[in-house]
Amino acid sequence: MNFEFKDKYDINDLISLITLLRAPGGCPWDREQTHVSIKSNFIEETYEVVEAINKNSISGLREELGDVLLQIALHCEMESEKGNFDFNDVCDELCKKLIVRHPHVFGDKVANNTKEALDSWDSVKASIKGTKTASSKMDSIPIELPALMRAQKVQSKAAKAGFDWDNQNGAFLKLNEEINELKIALSHNNLAEIEDEFGDVLFSCVNISRFIGVDSEEALKASTDKFITRFKIVEKLAEENDIDMNSSSIDELDALWDKAKEILKADNSAINGGN
């Protein structure tokens, strides 16, 4: 094995290591992998970076960023083996992209604030990709994104083209309209129609989130976490009071739920009071 062990490694060592792992005599698993076979790994590692950020774990962030870098290095090595591009080509293209898309830094454009900087970025991006219409910009948003995130991005593109409510009142009225249409679909007992109308309800909720300045993806994540936290307390209360949740009435469970909310509210008040 032609590899130099060191006290501290850098990016060049990583690239050499990946090449060695995929070479004959390296690791059978690494050699068998393709872009498709490890694409889910990329998603998983990315979310673990987000988790480390949310937990404010610096050591975790460093580790998980390394795992993401591993995925990038593997994909680059696969294409390098085919003679298409390597890691340095990816870095080269990225640097050139950043320079071109920052004309307010490397050119004669002016951006006095964040909005002007983003507008400058979007303008250059649209010019390069040929996405002149709002719909073509929507098409450029990856369909693989989480649904709420993609919906919010699509709506933002529509808003920039002038297709938007004057204020949040219009968005709320639209949500009520979509809820009524969902109720009608339910009365028809047609699954395809129900799914279609339910999607419209979700889309309208995302539209409201945009108006009130809330990230829909983060808001739903927080609500899901809150539900899990409360449910754990409900389970604990049920066990302490010898209550079988499976055979309990909805009123009994709802009472436990309300009790869990009160416990969390008291805990939060104590924490805030301590600050």
Sequence and secondary structure as in RCSB ss.txt:
>XXXX:A:sequence
MNFEFKDKYDINDLISLITLLRAPGGCPWDREQTHVSIKSNFIEETYEVVEAINKNSISGLREELGDVLLQIALH
CEMESEKGNFDFNDVCDELCKKLIVRHPHVFGDKVANNTKEALDSWDSVKASIKGTKTASSKMDSIPIELPALMR
AQKVQSKAAKAGFDWDNQNGAFLKLNEEINELKIALSHNNLAEIEDEFGDVLFSCVNISRFIGVDSEEALKASTD
KFITRFKIVEKLAEENDIDMNSSSIDELDALWDKAKEILKADNSAINGGN
>XXXX:A:secstr
      SS  HHHHHHHHHHHHSTTS HHHHH  TTTTHHHHHHHHHHHHHHHHTT HHHHHHHHHHHHHHHHHH
HHHHHHHTS  HHHHHHHHHHHHHHT HHHHSS    SHHHHHHHHHHHHHHHHT  SHHHHHHTS TTS HHHH
HHHHHHHHHHTT S SSHHHHHHHHHHHHHHHHHHHHHT HHHHHHHHHHHHHHHHHHHHHTT  HHHHHHHHHH
HHHHHHHHHHHHHHHTT  TTTS HHHHHHHHHHHHHHHHHHHHHHHHH 
